[in-house]
Amino acid sequence: MTIKQYRDKCIKRGDEAFYAFMENALEIWQNDACIGYLIIAAEDAGLSDDQIRELISQIKEAFDVVTIDEAAERWRHSRF
């Protein structure tokens, strides 16, 4: 669900105050920040530049085809 869809849903049910609270309380997801975390972890794990480039390529592709909710569900049910 996008932020706009969530906002519209809140307004439709007359819950503008809750949306306003959520708007101020939550950080907005940023793909760039996620890639930054990935680079930090990959460098700390000793991965090579080529391996890190491949990970970045794969995560950018995942951003295009997997929703945030799907990714969270994958994490919750992963073996990691």
MIKOL-982326 format. One record per atom (N, C-alpha, C): residue number from 1; atom name; x negated, y negated, z negated. Coordinates in Angstrom, 2 decimals. Layout:
<sites>
+-----+----+---------+---------+---------+
!   i ! at !       u !       v !       w !
+-----+----+---------+---------+---------+
! NUM ! CA !       X !       Y !       Z !
...
+-----+----+---------+---------+---------+
</sites>
This chain:
<sites>
+-----+----+---------+---------+---------+
!   i ! at !       u !       v !       w !
+-----+----+---------+---------+---------+
!   1 !  N !   -0.85 !    1.17 !    0.00 !
!   1 ! CA !    0.00 !    0.00 !    0.00 !
!   1 !  C !   -0.90 !   -1.24 !    0.00 !
!   2 !  N !   -0.59 !   -2.17 !    0.85 !
!   2 ! CA !   -1.36 !   -3.41 !    0.89 !
!   2 !  C !   -0.88 !   -4.35 !   -0.22 !
!   3 !  N !   -1.66 !   -5.37 !   -0.49 !
!   3 ! CA !   -1.28 !   -6.36 !   -1.50 !
!   3 !  C !    0.01 !   -7.06 !   -1.07 !
!   4 !  N !    0.11 !   -7.37 !    0.22 !
!   4 ! CA !    1.33 !   -8.02 !    0.73 !
!   4 !  C !    2.54 !   -7.11 !    0.53 !
!   5 !  N !    2.40 !   -5.84 !    0.81 !
!   5 ! CA !    3.51 !   -4.90 !    0.62 !
!   5 !  C !    3.90 !   -4.82 !   -0.86 !
!   6 !  N !    2.90 !   -4.80 !   -1.74 !
!   6 ! CA !    3.18 !   -4.75 !   -3.17 !
!   6 !  C !    3.89 !   -6.02 !   -3.62 !
!   7 !  N !    3.40 !   -7.17 !   -3.15 !
!   7 ! CA !    4.04 !   -8.44 !   -3.48 !
!   7 !  C !    5.48 !   -8.45 !   -3.03 !
!   8 !  N !    5.72 !   -8.05 !   -1.78 !
!   8 ! CA !    7.08 !   -8.02 !   -1.25 !
!   8 !  C !    7.98 !   -7.10 !   -2.06 !
!   9 !  N !    7.43 !   -5.96 !   -2.48 !
!   9 ! CA !    8.19 !   -5.01 !   -3.28 !
!   9 !  C !    8.57 !   -5.63 !   -4.63 !
!  10 !  N !    7.62 !   -6.32 !   -5.26 !
!  10 ! CA !    7.90 !   -6.97 !   -6.54 !
!  10 !  C !    8.96 !   -8.05 !   -6.38 !
!  11 !  N !    8.84 !   -8.85 !   -5.34 !
!  11 ! CA !    9.81 !   -9.92 !   -5.11 !
!  11 !  C !   11.19 !   -9.35 !   -4.83 !
!  12 !  N !   11.24 !   -8.28 !   -4.05 !
!  12 ! CA !   12.52 !   -7.66 !   -3.71 !
!  12 !  C !   13.26 !   -7.19 !   -4.96 !
!  13 !  N !   12.52 !   -6.67 !   -5.93 !
!  13 ! CA !   13.18 !   -6.18 !   -7.15 !
!  13 !  C !   13.23 !   -7.26 !   -8.24 !
!  14 !  N !   12.88 !   -8.51 !   -7.87 !
!  14 ! CA !   12.99 !   -9.60 !   -8.82 !
!  14 !  C !   11.91 !   -9.61 !   -9.89 !
!  15 !  N !   10.74 !   -9.11 !   -9.55 !
!  15 ! CA !    9.66 !   -8.95 !  -10.52 !
!  15 !  C !    8.47 !   -9.86 !  -10.19 !
!  16 !  N !    8.75 !  -11.12 !   -9.85 !
!  16 ! CA !    7.67 !  -12.03 !   -9.47 !
!  16 !  C !    6.67 !  -12.26 !  -10.59 !
!  17 !  N !    7.15 !  -12.29 !  -11.84 !
!  17 ! CA !    6.25 !  -12.52 !  -12.98 !
!  17 !  C !    5.24 !  -11.39 !  -13.11 !
!  18 !  N !    5.68 !  -10.15 !  -12.91 !
!  18 ! CA !    4.76 !   -9.02 !  -13.00 !
!  18 !  C !    3.71 !   -9.11 !  -11.90 !
!  19 !  N !    4.15 !   -9.45 !  -10.69 !
!  19 ! CA !    3.19 !   -9.58 !   -9.59 !
!  19 !  C !    2.17 !  -10.67 !   -9.92 !
!  20 !  N !    2.63 !  -11.80 !  -10.46 !
!  20 ! CA !    1.72 !  -12.89 !  -10.80 !
!  20 !  C !    0.69 !  -12.42 !  -11.82 !
!  21 !  N !    1.14 !  -11.65 !  -12.81 !
!  21 ! CA !    0.22 !  -11.10 !  -13.80 !
!  21 !  C !   -0.80 !  -10.19 !  -13.13 !
!  22 !  N !   -0.33 !   -9.28 !  -12.30 !
!  22 ! CA !   -1.22 !   -8.34 !  -11.63 !
!  22 !  C !   -2.21 !   -9.07 !  -10.72 !
!  23 !  N !   -1.73 !  -10.09 !  -10.06 !
!  23 ! CA !   -2.58 !  -10.86 !   -9.16 !
!  23 !  C !   -3.76 !  -11.46 !   -9.91 !
!  24 !  N !   -3.54 !  -11.89 !  -11.13 !
!  24 ! CA !   -4.60 !  -12.51 !  -11.93 !
!  24 !  C !   -5.42 !  -11.49 !  -12.72 !
!  25 !  N !   -4.88 !  -10.30 !  -12.94 !
!  25 ! CA !   -5.54 !   -9.32 !  -13.79 !
!  25 !  C !   -6.44 !   -8.34 !  -13.04 !
!  26 !  N !   -6.20 !   -8.17 !  -11.77 !
!  26 ! CA !   -6.92 !   -7.14 !  -11.02 !
!  26 !  C !   -7.98 !   -7.73 !  -10.11 !
!  27 !  N !   -9.08 !   -7.02 !  -10.00 !
!  27 ! CA !  -10.08 !   -7.38 !   -9.01 !
!  27 !  C !   -9.64 !   -6.80 !   -7.67 !
!  28 !  N !   -9.92 !   -7.51 !   -6.62 !
!  28 ! CA !   -9.57 !   -7.05 !   -5.28 !
!  28 !  C !  -10.67 !   -6.10 !   -4.79 !
!  29 !  N !  -10.24 !   -5.00 !   -4.24 !
!  29 ! CA !  -11.17 !   -4.02 !   -3.67 !
!  29 !  C !  -11.96 !   -4.66 !   -2.54 !
!  30 !  N !  -13.24 !   -4.44 !   -2.52 !
!  30 ! CA !  -14.08 !   -4.93 !   -1.44 !
!  30 !  C !  -14.93 !   -3.79 !   -0.91 !
!  31 !  N !  -14.78 !   -3.51 !    0.37 !
!  31 ! CA !  -15.58 !   -2.45 !    0.97 !
!  31 !  C !  -17.07 !   -2.77 !    0.86 !
!  32 !  N !  -17.44 !   -4.05 !    1.00 !
!  32 ! CA !  -18.85 !   -4.42 !    0.92 !
!  32 !  C !  -19.43 !   -4.09 !   -0.46 !
!  33 !  N !  -18.66 !   -4.32 !   -1.51 !
!  33 ! CA !  -19.13 !   -3.99 !   -2.85 !
!  33 !  C !  -19.31 !   -2.48 !   -3.00 !
!  34 !  N !  -18.38 !   -1.73 !   -2.44 !
!  34 ! CA !  -18.48 !   -0.28 !   -2.51 !
!  34 !  C !  -19.75 !    0.20 !   -1.80 !
!  35 !  N !  -20.04 !   -0.36 !   -0.64 !
!  35 ! CA !  -21.25 !    0.02 !    0.09 !
!  35 !  C !  -22.48 !   -0.38 !   -0.72 !
!  36 !  N !  -22.41 !   -1.52 !   -1.39 !
!  36 ! CA !  -23.53 !   -1.92 !   -2.25 !
!  36 !  C !  -23.78 !   -0.91 !   -3.36 !
!  37 !  N !  -22.71 !   -0.44 !   -4.01 !
!  37 ! CA !  -22.84 !    0.60 !   -5.04 !
!  37 !  C !  -23.44 !    1.87 !   -4.43 !
!  38 !  N !  -22.99 !    2.23 !   -3.25 !
!  38 ! CA !  -23.51 !    3.42 !   -2.59 !
!  38 !  C !  -25.01 !    3.29 !   -2.34 !
!  39 !  N !  -25.44 !    2.13 !   -1.86 !
!  39 ! CA !  -26.87 !    1.91 !   -1.59 !
!  39 !  C !  -27.68 !    2.00 !   -2.89 !
!  40 !  N !  -27.19 !    1.37 !   -3.95 !
!  40 ! CA !  -27.89 !    1.42 !   -5.24 !
!  40 !  C !  -28.05 !    2.86 !   -5.71 !
!  41 !  N !  -26.96 !    3.61 !   -5.68 !
!  41 ! CA !  -27.00 !    5.01 !   -6.14 !
!  41 !  C !  -27.90 !    5.86 !   -5.25 !
!  42 !  N !  -27.81 !    5.65 !   -3.95 !
!  42 ! CA !  -28.61 !    6.44 !   -3.01 !
!  42 !  C !  -30.10 !    6.15 !   -3.19 !
!  43 !  N !  -30.45 !    4.87 !   -3.36 !
!  43 ! CA !  -31.86 !    4.53 !   -3.59 !
!  43 !  C !  -32.34 !    5.11 !   -4.92 !
!  44 !  N !  -31.51 !    4.99 !   -5.96 !
!  44 ! CA !  -31.87 !    5.55 !   -7.26 !
!  44 !  C !  -32.04 !    7.07 !   -7.21 !
!  45 !  N !  -31.29 !    7.72 !   -6.32 !
!  45 ! CA !  -31.39 !    9.17 !   -6.17 !
!  45 !  C !  -32.55 !    9.58 !   -5.27 !
!  46 !  N !  -33.24 !    8.60 !   -4.69 !
!  46 ! CA !  -34.41 !    8.89 !   -3.88 !
!  46 !  C !  -34.11 !    9.28 !   -2.45 !
!  47 !  N !  -32.92 !    8.94 !   -1.94 !
!  47 ! CA !  -32.61 !    9.26 !   -0.55 !
!  47 !  C !  -33.43 !    8.38 !    0.40 !
!  48 !  N !  -33.71 !    8.92 !    1.55 !
!  48 ! CA !  -34.49 !    8.18 !    2.55 !
!  48 !  C !  -33.62 !    7.11 !    3.21 !
!  49 !  N !  -34.26 !    6.17 !    3.88 !
!  49 ! CA !  -33.51 !    5.13 !    4.60 !
!  49 !  C !  -32.57 !    5.75 !    5.63 !
!  50 !  N !  -33.03 !    6.78 !    6.33 !
!  50 ! CA !  -32.17 !    7.44 !    7.33 !
!  50 !  C !  -30.95 !    8.09 !    6.67 !
!  51 !  N !  -31.15 !    8.72 !    5.52 !
!  51 ! CA !  -30.03 !    9.33 !    4.80 !
!  51 !  C !  -29.04 !    8.27 !    4.33 !
!  52 !  N !  -29.57 !    7.15 !    3.87 !
!  52 ! CA !  -28.69 !    6.06 !    3.40 !
!  52 !  C !  -27.92 !    5.48 !    4.58 !
!  53 !  N !  -28.57 !    5.29 !    5.70 !
!  53 ! CA !  -27.86 !    4.80 !    6.89 !
!  53 !  C !  -26.73 !    5.74 !    7.29 !
!  54 !  N !  -26.98 !    7.04 !    7.22 !
!  54 ! CA !  -25.94 !    8.03 !    7.55 !
!  54 !  C !  -24.79 !    7.95 !    6.56 !
!  55 !  N !  -25.09 !    7.82 !    5.28 !
!  55 ! CA !  -24.03 !    7.67 !    4.28 !
!  55 !  C !  -23.19 !    6.42 !    4.54 !
!  56 !  N !  -23.86 !    5.32 !    4.86 !
!  56 ! CA !  -23.14 !    4.07 !    5.15 !
!  56 !  C !  -22.25 !    4.26 !    6.36 !
!  57 !  N !  -22.74 !    4.90 !    7.39 !
!  57 ! CA !  -21.95 !    5.16 !    8.59 !
!  57 !  C !  -20.72 !    6.00 !    8.25 !
!  58 !  N !  -20.91 !    7.02 !    7.43 !
!  58 ! CA !  -19.80 !    7.90 !    7.05 !
!  58 !  C !  -18.77 !    7.17 !    6.18 !
!  59 !  N !  -19.24 !    6.35 !    5.26 !
!  59 ! CA !  -18.27 !    5.66 !    4.39 !
!  59 !  C !  -17.49 !    4.61 !    5.17 !
!  60 !  N !  -18.14 !    3.94 !    6.13 !
!  60 ! CA !  -17.42 !    2.97 !    6.96 !
!  60 !  C !  -16.33 !    3.67 !    7.76 !
!  61 !  N !  -16.62 !    4.86 !    8.26 !
!  61 ! CA !  -15.62 !    5.63 !    8.98 !
!  61 !  C !  -14.47 !    6.03 !    8.05 !
!  62 !  N !  -14.81 !    6.44 !    6.83 !
!  62 ! CA !  -13.78 !    6.81 !    5.86 !
!  62 !  C !  -12.89 !    5.63 !    5.52 !
!  63 !  N !  -13.47 !    4.42 !    5.41 !
!  63 ! CA !  -12.66 !    3.24 !    5.14 !
!  63 !  C !  -11.57 !    3.06 !    6.20 !
!  64 !  N !  -11.87 !    3.45 !    7.42 !
!  64 ! CA !  -10.93 !    3.27 !    8.53 !
!  64 !  C !   -9.81 !    4.29 !    8.55 !
!  65 !  N !  -10.03 !    5.47 !    7.96 !
!  65 ! CA !   -9.03 !    6.54 !    8.11 !
!  65 !  C !   -8.44 !    7.05 !    6.79 !
!  66 !  N !   -9.00 !    6.64 !    5.66 !
!  66 ! CA !   -8.54 !    7.14 !    4.36 !
!  66 !  C !   -8.08 !    5.95 !    3.52 !
!  67 !  N !   -6.89 !    6.05 !    2.94 !
!  67 ! CA !   -6.41 !    4.98 !    2.06 !
!  67 !  C !   -7.13 !    5.03 !    0.72 !
!  68 !  N !   -7.04 !    3.94 !   -0.04 !
!  68 ! CA !   -7.65 !    3.90 !   -1.37 !
!  68 !  C !   -7.02 !    4.96 !   -2.25 !
!  69 !  N !   -5.70 !    5.13 !   -2.16 !
!  69 ! CA !   -5.02 !    6.15 !   -2.96 !
!  69 !  C !   -5.50 !    7.55 !   -2.59 !
!  70 !  N !   -5.67 !    7.82 !   -1.31 !
!  70 ! CA !   -6.16 !    9.14 !   -0.87 !
!  70 !  C !   -7.58 !    9.37 !   -1.37 !
!  71 !  N !   -8.41 !    8.35 !   -1.32 !
!  71 ! CA !   -9.79 !    8.49 !   -1.80 !
!  71 !  C !   -9.82 !    8.76 !   -3.30 !
!  72 !  N !   -8.97 !    8.05 !   -4.06 !
!  72 ! CA !   -8.90 !    8.27 !   -5.51 !
!  72 !  C !   -8.44 !    9.69 !   -5.82 !
!  73 !  N !   -7.46 !   10.15 !   -5.08 !
!  73 ! CA !   -6.97 !   11.53 !   -5.27 !
!  73 !  C !   -8.07 !   12.54 !   -4.96 !
!  74 !  N !   -8.83 !   12.29 !   -3.93 !
!  74 ! CA !   -9.95 !   13.17 !   -3.57 !
!  74 !  C !  -10.97 !   13.24 !   -4.71 !
!  75 !  N !  -11.27 !   12.07 !   -5.31 !
!  75 ! CA !  -12.21 !   12.01 !   -6.43 !
!  75 !  C !  -11.66 !   12.77 !   -7.62 !
!  76 !  N !  -10.40 !   12.57 !   -7.95 !
!  76 ! CA !   -9.80 !   13.23 !   -9.11 !
!  76 !  C !   -9.81 !   14.75 !   -8.98 !
!  77 !  N !   -9.73 !   15.26 !   -7.76 !
!  77 ! CA !   -9.69 !   16.70 !   -7.55 !
!  77 !  C !  -10.97 !   17.28 !   -6.99 !
!  78 !  N !  -12.05 !   16.48 !   -7.03 !
!  78 ! CA !  -13.32 !   16.96 !   -6.48 !
!  78 !  C !  -14.05 !   17.84 !   -7.49 !
!  79 !  N !  -15.02 !   18.55 !   -7.03 !
!  79 ! CA !  -15.84 !   19.38 !   -7.90 !
!  79 !  C !  -16.97 !   18.56 !   -8.55 !
!  80 !  N !  -16.99 !   17.28 !   -8.30 !
!  80 ! CA !  -18.04 !   16.41 !   -8.85 !
!  80 !  C !  -17.50 !   15.65 !  -10.01 !
+-----+----+---------+---------+---------+
</sites>
